[in-house]
């Protein structure tokens, strides 16, 4: 494969951060899983991907997610991957453990 193809593909890369779904309230986690968030999201079996944009394209109506968007934009993150097994990020609020009774 031509190296220019690799370079071209790399130029299309967008920063993604994986973080614990505990940074979302149980209600927001349910919205993510039900594909009912106020912003573009793509649910997965254990969380989902949420589009932040660069610059941030919208402000979520979910306050917990809006706070994460604020930090993500400052960090240059375009995509968020919420997953029960991903890292808890210091400084972000934590709202219970995924899988616990909501």
C-alpha positions in Angstrom: 0.0 0.0 0.0 1.2 3.5 -0.9 2.4 5.5 2.1 0.3 8.5 0.9 -2.8 6.4 1.6 -1.7 5.9 5.2 -0.9 9.6 5.5 -4.2 10.6 4.0 -6.1 8.4 6.3 -4.2 9.7 9.4 -5.2 13.2 8.4 -8.8 12.2 8.9 -8.2 11.0 12.4 -10.2 12.6 15.2 -9.2 12.4 18.9 -11.3 10.0 21.0 -11.2 9.6 24.8 -12.5 6.5 26.5 -14.0 7.2 30.0 -16.2 5.4 32.5 -19.9 5.6 32.0 -20.0 6.4 35.8 -19.4 10.0 34.7 -23.0 10.0 33.5 -26.0 9.9 35.8 -28.1 6.8 35.7 -30.8 8.7 33.8 -28.2 9.9 31.2 -26.8 6.4 30.9 -30.3 5.1 30.1 -30.8 7.9 27.5 -27.5 6.9 25.9 -28.4 3.2 25.8 -31.8 4.1 24.4 -30.3 6.5 21.8 -32.3 9.3 23.3 -29.6 11.9 24.2 -29.9 15.5 23.2 -26.7 15.3 21.1 -25.4 12.8 18.5 -24.7 9.5 20.1 -24.2 5.9 19.1 -25.1 3.3 21.7 -23.1 0.1 22.2 -23.7 -2.9 24.4 -21.8 -1.4 27.3 -22.1 2.4 26.8 -21.7 4.3 23.6 -19.9 6.9 21.5 -20.9 10.6 21.7 -19.8 13.2 19.2 -18.4 16.4 20.8 -17.1 18.1 17.6 -14.2 20.5 17.2 -15.2 23.1 18.1 -18.1 21.7 20.2 -21.1 21.6 17.9 -23.8 21.7 20.6 -24.4 21.9 24.3 -26.2 18.8 25.7 -29.3 19.4 27.7 -28.1 16.8 30.1 -26.1 18.7 32.7 -23.7 15.9 33.5 -22.9 15.4 29.9 -22.6 19.1 29.3 -19.9 19.2 32.0 -18.0 16.4 30.3 -18.3 18.2 26.9 -16.8 21.3 28.5 -13.7 19.4 29.6 -13.5 17.4 26.3 -13.5 20.6 24.2 -10.8 22.1 26.3 -8.7 18.9 25.9 -9.3 18.8 22.1 -11.4 15.6 22.2 -13.8 15.2 19.3 -15.4 11.8 20.4 -16.2 10.4 23.8 -16.5 6.6 24.3 -18.4 5.9 27.5 -17.9 2.3 28.7 -18.4 0.6 32.1 -14.8 -0.7 32.0 -13.0 2.5 30.9 -11.1 4.8 33.2 -12.6 7.1 35.8 -11.2 10.6 35.1 -10.0 12.6 38.1 -11.9 15.8 38.6 -15.1 14.6 36.8 -18.1 13.7 39.0 -19.0 10.0 39.4 -22.6 8.8 39.6 -22.8 5.2 40.8 -21.7 2.0 39.2 -23.1 0.8 35.8 -25.1 -2.3 36.3 -26.4 -1.2 39.7 -30.1 -0.8 40.0 -31.2 2.5 38.7 
